[in-house]
């Protein structure tokens, strides 16, 4: 009987952008009708979400974190979610795959309440960003707002 074993190698600082090193790369964001693509602002209900991603320069062994605050929303909110997506590019074709999705709030969120965003990277399904002349493996984080009427907003952030 043949026996096989799996093991993972963890390298301290794995996944950090080599040019930035351990330096944080914070991102402040604001999601409102003017930030939407392909919509007439006059037909969109009023909403305003503000937040901060503590660093888009991520170490795979440390959590992704930040905050989001619902400042205003005419529509009732069903949930707020954080989604990790792997984006693979090979031979000019790009394929995006959801790695994980975490619900950070359920129901119509209290306005002006700072909600923490916190996500651990799944070691088996994620890796440091890798760019080669023939292929790329990159990651992005989506902040998703799902409204009770079924409409959904997605704001994407590239992470290293």
C-alpha positions in Angstrom: 0.0 0.0 0.0 1.4 3.4 -1.1 1.1 6.1 1.5 1.0 9.8 0.5 1.2 12.9 2.7 0.5 16.5 2.1 2.4 19.4 3.8 2.3 23.1 3.5 5.3 25.4 3.7 4.7 28.8 5.4 7.3 31.5 4.8 7.1 34.5 7.1 5.9 37.5 5.1 4.5 35.4 2.3 2.3 37.4 0.0 3.7 40.8 0.7 4.5 43.0 -2.3 8.3 42.9 -2.5 8.4 46.6 -3.4 6.4 47.6 -0.4 7.7 45.1 2.1 5.7 45.1 5.3 4.5 48.6 4.7 0.7 49.0 5.0 -1.2 50.3 2.0 -4.5 51.6 3.4 -7.5 52.4 1.2 -10.4 54.7 2.2 -13.5 54.1 0.2 -16.9 55.7 -0.4 -19.7 53.9 -2.3 -22.5 56.1 -3.5 -24.6 56.4 -6.7 -21.9 58.5 -8.4 -19.4 55.6 -8.0 -21.6 53.2 -10.0 -20.7 52.1 -13.5 -23.4 52.3 -16.3 -26.2 53.8 -14.3 -28.2 56.9 -14.5 -27.8 58.5 -11.1 -31.3 59.9 -11.2 -32.8 56.4 -11.3 -30.7 55.1 -8.4 -32.0 55.3 -4.8 -29.8 57.3 -2.3 -27.1 55.4 -0.4 -23.8 56.1 1.1 -21.3 53.6 2.5 -17.9 54.6 3.8 -15.1 52.5 5.0 -11.4 51.7 5.2 -9.3 48.7 4.2 -6.4 48.7 6.6 -4.0 47.4 3.9 -4.3 46.2 0.3 -0.7 44.8 0.8 -1.6 41.6 2.5 0.4 38.9 4.1 -1.3 35.5 3.6 -0.7 34.5 7.2 -2.4 37.6 8.6 -6.0 38.6 8.4 -7.5 41.0 5.9 -9.3 43.7 7.9 -11.0 47.1 7.8 -14.4 48.7 8.5 -17.5 49.8 6.7 -20.2 52.2 7.8 -23.7 52.6 6.4 -24.2 56.4 6.4 -27.4 56.4 4.4 -29.6 53.9 2.4 -33.1 54.5 1.1 -33.5 50.8 0.4 -33.6 48.2 3.2 -30.3 46.2 3.5 -30.4 42.4 3.5 -26.7 41.8 4.2 -23.1 43.1 3.9 -20.5 40.6 2.7 -16.8 40.3 2.1 -15.7 38.1 -0.8 -12.3 36.9 -1.8 -11.8 36.2 -5.5 -8.9 34.6 -7.3 -8.3 36.0 -10.8 -6.2 33.8 -13.1 -4.9 35.0 -16.5 -3.5 32.6 -19.0 -3.1 32.9 -22.8 -5.0 36.2 -22.7 -8.0 34.7 -21.0 -9.1 35.8 -17.5 -11.1 33.6 -15.2 -12.3 34.9 -11.8 -13.3 32.3 -9.1 -14.9 33.0 -5.7 -12.6 31.6 -3.0 -14.8 32.5 0.0 -17.6 34.7 1.0 -18.2 36.0 4.6 -21.4 37.7 5.7 -20.4 40.6 8.1 -23.9 42.0 8.7 -27.4 40.5 8.5 -30.5 42.7 8.1 -31.0 46.4 7.8 -27.8 47.7 9.4 -27.9 50.5 12.0 -26.8 53.7 10.3 -23.5 55.3 11.3 -22.4 52.0 13.1 -18.8 51.1 12.2 -18.9 47.4 11.2 -15.6 45.5 11.3 -14.4 43.6 8.2 -12.2 40.6 9.1 -11.2 37.7 6.9 -8.6 35.0 7.3 -7.1 33.8 4.0 -7.8 30.1 3.4 -4.3 28.6 3.0 -5.5 25.7 0.7 -7.3 28.0 -1.8 -5.2 31.2 -1.8 -1.6 32.1 -2.5 0.6 35.2 -2.8 -0.1 37.1 -6.0 2.1 35.8 -8.8 2.9 37.5 -12.1 4.8 35.8 -14.8 5.2 36.7 -18.5 2.9 33.7 -19.4 0.4 33.8 -16.6 -0.9 35.7 -13.6 -2.6 34.7 -10.3 -4.0 37.7 -8.5 -6.6 38.3 -5.8 -9.3 40.9 -5.2 -11.7 41.5 -2.3 -15.2 42.5 -3.1 -17.4 44.4 -0.6 -21.0 43.4 -1.4 -24.2 45.1 -0.3 -27.3 43.1 -0.9 -30.6 45.0 -0.6 -33.9 43.3 0.5 -35.4 43.9 -3.0 -32.6 41.7 -4.6 -30.4 44.5 -5.9 -26.7 44.1 -5.2 -23.8 46.5 -5.1 -20.2 45.3 -5.5 -17.1 47.3 -4.9 -13.8 45.6 -5.9 -10.3 46.1 -4.5 -7.1 44.5 -5.8 -4.9 43.2 -3.1 -1.3 42.1 -3.2 
